[in-house]
């Protein structure tokens, strides 16, 4: 009697729990599909991240060039070239760290358009900058324009 209860216990235990092979295969298929989908989105996310960084650094470079122009005599800025690294820091010349080359041209004969009340205004302290930023390695070229005014005593 003892051996028959023991054998019934073993039979009940072997049928009591666990997953069948088909259930495991289906679960692995669902998990694999989800992982492949997430991994497929990584390149798109990384590209968007890199574009956001480039936009941010380009904006910093334009601001730096405009600030530099406001503090400098316009006559010394004709067709100036600046070099920047990947962080947007100005370099003294081209080097292995150069990622952005910035060409600045200046139009000193700039006039503020008329608003209907005051006519067009022109001054030697007013200029329009054309800033062309080229990324090394065949990257994108971006162009920005800015109207710059400086104080009369410079």
Secondary structure, 3 states (H helix, E strand, C coil): CHHHHHHHHHHHHHHHCCCCHHHHHHHHHHHHHHHHHHHHHHHHHHHHHHHHHHHHHHHHHHHHHHHHHHCCCHHHHCCEEEEECCCCCEECCCCCCCCEEEEEEEECCCEECCCCCCCCEECCCEEEEEEEEEECCCCCEEEEEEEEECCCCC
